[in-house]
C-alpha cells in the first residue's frame, strides 16, 4: 500500500475556478495524522510504503477499478 499525503484533495472550488485549500489541516496537524494511518495499516499487516511529507513527488500507478469523486455543490 502506498500512503502519500495529498492536501490538494481537499480543494474547495465552490467560489470559482481557483481552488482554496484554507480548510485543509496545517502540516503540524496533518503530518502526525498521516503517520498514524501508516502505523495503523502496518499493524494490520499491510506492507506500507510512503513518500516524504510535504515533498513534491511524482507518483505513477495503474488504477484497475472505479474512481469515486465527491463533489459538493
Number of C-alpha atoms within 10 A of each C-alpha: 11 13 15 17 18 11 15 11 10 14 14 18 14 12 8 8 8 10 13 15 15 10 10 16 13 11 12 8 10 15 14 11 14 17 15 12 12 20 14 12 15 14 10 8 9 13 11 12 11 13 14 10 15 12 9 8 10 6 8 6 6 5 7 6 6 6 6 6 7 5 8 7 5
